Amino acid sequence: MRTTIEITNEHRAKLLEIAALRGAKGFSGIVTEAIELYLAQNTNEAGRRRVANKYRGWLTEKEASELKRHVEETRKSWRT
């Protein structure tokens, strides 16, 4: 299906650069790939939240606080 979206000049230039490296004339395939990845990530995130909510109340307040602190410390060490 054809549709129109607005993107910045910088995004367009980067998409065209990636397309050229892949040997493609346009960047429709790259946009499709990005949309698929975004939708998969959000679907997975909703599923993880449902599972996490099943376990609500299993930890004491102290255990939950310690787990949250540990997760935050771990995230700080991740590469960005």
C-alpha positions in Angstrom: 0.0 0.0 0.0 1.3 3.4 -0.8 1.1 6.2 1.7 2.8 9.5 2.5 4.9 10.3 5.6 7.0 13.3 6.5 10.6 12.8 7.4 13.5 15.2 7.9 16.1 15.8 5.3 18.7 14.2 7.5 16.6 11.0 7.8 16.1 10.9 4.1 19.8 11.3 3.4 20.7 8.5 5.9 18.0 6.2 4.5 19.3 6.8 0.9 22.8 6.1 2.1 21.8 2.8 3.7 19.8 1.9 0.5 22.8 2.6 -1.7 25.0 0.4 0.5 22.5 -2.4 0.0 22.3 -1.8 -3.7 18.7 -0.6 -3.6 17.4 2.4 -5.5 15.0 3.6 -2.8 14.4 3.1 0.9 11.0 1.6 1.0 12.4 -1.8 2.1 14.3 -0.2 4.9 11.2 1.6 6.2 9.2 -1.6 6.0 12.0 -3.4 7.9 12.0 -0.6 10.6 8.2 -0.8 11.0 8.3 -4.6 11.4 11.0 -4.3 14.0 9.1 -1.6 15.9 5.9 -3.6 15.8 7.6 -6.8 17.0 9.3 -4.9 19.8 6.1 -3.3 21.0 4.2 -6.6 20.8 6.9 -8.3 22.8 7.0 -5.5 25.4 3.2 -5.8 26.0 3.7 -9.6 26.5 6.5 -9.0 29.0 4.3 -6.6 30.9 1.5 -9.1 31.1 3.9 -11.8 32.5 5.4 -9.3 34.9 1.9 -8.3 36.2 1.1 -11.9 37.0 3.9 -11.8 39.6 2.9 -8.6 41.2 2.9 -8.9 44.9 5.4 -11.8 45.0 8.2 -9.7 46.2 8.4 -7.8 49.5 8.8 -4.0 49.2 12.5 -4.4 50.1 13.1 -7.1 47.5 11.4 -5.1 44.8 13.4 -2.0 45.7 16.7 -4.0 45.6 15.7 -5.6 42.2 14.8 -2.2 40.8 18.2 -0.8 41.9 20.1 -3.7 40.4 18.3 -3.4 37.1 19.0 0.4 37.0 22.7 -0.3 37.7 22.8 -3.0 35.0 21.2 -0.7 32.4 23.8 2.0 33.1 26.5 -0.4 32.0 24.8 -1.3 28.7 26.3 0.1 25.5 24.3 2.8 23.8 
